[in-house]
Amino acid sequence: MSYDIRYPTPRLKKYFDEFLQKSILHKNQRKKIVDEVDALRSTPRPFHKKGFTEIKPPMPVSYHLAEYRLRIGDYRVLYNVDDKQKIVWILDIRIRAEKTYK
């Protein structure tokens, strides 16, 4: 069974979509990020990928804790996984230089 991709609030979903449209100018990079996030449906913890990291201790992100980070070029997607409900919670997307680990 595949996981569902969700955002904790509609505001975070809107921020993610706007970030993709306004901050990432290259269509290919945007598509790559969307494809990588979509791939989390089948493999929420892609240990085989070079850019996947389990964050220890989990990092607070807008009232949530990000347990995982996925590196996609210069961008980082911070997320959490709920195995009971089969949900991948996308918490944030950041440019590497933008306080990604703070």
JOVEN-V698943 format. One record per residue. N is the residue number from 0. RES is the residue in one letter. SS is DSSP state (H for helix, E for strand, C for the rest). OMEGA is omega in whole degrees, 0 to 359 (none if undefined). D_CENTER is the distance of its C-alpha to the mean C-alpha in Angstrom with 2 decimals. Layout:
n=<N	N>
res=<RES	RES>
ss=<SS	SS>
omega=<OMEGA	OMEGA>
d_center=<D_CENTER	D_CENTER>
This chain:
n=<0	1	2	3	4	5	6	7	8	9	10	11	12	13	14	15	16	17	18	19	20	21	22	23	24	25	26	27	28	29	30	31	32	33	34	35	36	37	38	39	40	41	42	43	44	45	46	47	48	49	50	51	52	53	54	55	56	57	58	59	60	61	62	63	64	65	66	67	68	69	70	71	72	73	74	75	76	77	78	79	80	81	82	83	84	85	86	87	88	89	90	91	92	93	94	95	96	97	98	99	100	101>
res=<M	S	Y	D	I	R	Y	P	T	P	R	L	K	K	Y	F	D	E	F	L	Q	K	S	I	L	H	K	N	Q	R	K	K	I	V	D	E	V	D	A	L	R	S	T	P	R	P	F	H	K	K	G	F	T	E	I	K	P	P	M	P	V	S	Y	H	L	A	E	Y	R	L	R	I	G	D	Y	R	V	L	Y	N	V	D	D	K	Q	K	I	V	W	I	L	D	I	R	I	R	A	E	K	T	Y	K>
ss=<C	C	C	E	E	E	E	C	C	H	H	H	H	H	H	H	H	H	H	H	H	H	H	C	C	C	H	H	H	H	H	H	H	H	H	H	H	H	H	C	C	C	C	C	C	C	C	C	C	C	C	E	E	E	E	E	E	E	E	E	E	C	C	E	E	E	E	E	E	E	E	E	C	C	E	E	E	E	E	E	E	E	C	C	C	C	E	E	E	E	E	E	E	E	E	C	C	C	C	C	C	C>
omega=<182	179	176	177	180	176	183	180	175	179	178	176	179	179	180	180	179	178	179	184	188	187	182	188	183	180	181	179	177	180	179	179	179	180	180	178	179	179	177	177	183	181	184	178	184	183	181	181	181	184	181	177	171	184	178	351	179	184	178	178	178	176	178	177	177	180	185	177	177	180	178	185	179	184	178	175	179	185	179	182	174	184	181	181	180	181	169	181	177	186	182	169	184	170	185	184	188	178	185	186	180	none>
d_center=<20.15	16.67	13.87	13.06	9.74	10.26	9.74	12.12	14.25	15.32	15.11	11.33	11.24	13.93	12.40	9.32	12.11	14.48	12.38	12.09	15.81	17.27	15.58	15.03	18.58	18.59	18.14	17.47	14.47	13.08	13.93	12.41	8.86	9.65	11.30	8.80	6.33	9.81	10.95	8.98	11.77	14.37	12.98	10.33	11.43	12.36	14.80	16.63	14.12	15.00	11.63	10.39	11.39	12.21	12.57	16.19	17.04	13.93	12.99	13.82	11.55	13.67	15.62	13.02	12.31	9.12	10.42	8.04	6.61	6.22	8.69	9.47	12.78	12.98	9.39	6.74	2.98	4.14	4.74	8.27	10.56	13.88	16.25	19.17	17.86	15.65	12.54	8.80	7.87	4.80	6.31	5.90	5.86	8.94	11.77	12.89	16.15	14.96	15.31	11.99	13.65	15.88>
